[in-house]
Amino acid sequence: MNKNLIKFFQGELSAADTDKLLDAIEKDKTLKEEFINMQNIYALSKLASSSVDNEEGKKGLKLFYTKANKIKNRNIVIRMFQYAAIITILITSTFFFTKFYYDLKESSENNILYVPAGQRAKISLQDGTTVWLNAKSTLKYPAKFSRHNRKVEVIGEAYFDVAKDKKKPFIVSSQAIEIKVLGTQFNINSYPESGFIATDLIEGSLMVYDKNFKHEFITLKPNQQATYKSGKMYLSSTKHKDYFLWRDGIYAFENERLNDILEKLQLYYDIKINIVDAKLVDTRYTGKFRQRDGIDEILRIIQKIQPFNIKKDMENNIITLSKQ
């Protein structure tokens, strides 16, 4: 186990040595994996309710790494923490390794959870709020909320089940908008590549507004969607509830154009998909696919409805579809 990694998570590594370590992590795949595993362990210990005293926490962490260093099988270490009572993050069946990235410029009280392509995660925040994160999504949240509000930041897609607290409104910030709630369930889709932000209310009520015009807000009712695009807010009805099955690892599409489906799959699986024949673009599909099946299997299933050729360029991470 790399000694500088241990010092990094204990806050004992100098700025110069930290820069060297981060550079080494980017170049060394084995070191990067070890870094991610240690981040998971550190983040889990930070979220534990028993971690009150900072010095005691450091001592406990140091003791753990001393013992863990004697265990040659890393899988045993990971399994130990999966079953430990202190863990407050709930890992879904298809979520392998959650990546926690700590921004060194931010306060140590802020955590960043990133979910890689093809995966999803579920986390319980300090106030009891539950958050599901879709593939390629990031959640920035404090280890402890302030006395005035509960504010988090999201990029990508997230489903919130917010714990009620009338004295502390829950605020979700995402790109150009903010969402203010007291206690509710809602879904926010905010991938920068999409060019829009869609907020669907499942139950309760919430306000959606532009950060620059907080007094001009939209109040959503259940089964309503607020879409923010090109600086304007639009109100409509939620399209179909099966869409939110992504929380359970199921991608559901209802009478959607192939082009729109592929745009989502590109985001979820971090791959470029090109359509050579324009006739394929407007073909509509309805169906459900398991996230864990992967992009290849999903395309094969769609291919049975409307035949097309699939060509893969592994080197450039590109899939090309053409009509047979």
Summary of the structure (lengths in Angstrom):
residues: 324
radius of gyration: 21.7
end to end distance: 52.9
largest distance: 65.7
contacts: 951
relative contact order: 0.07
helix: 32%
strand: 35%
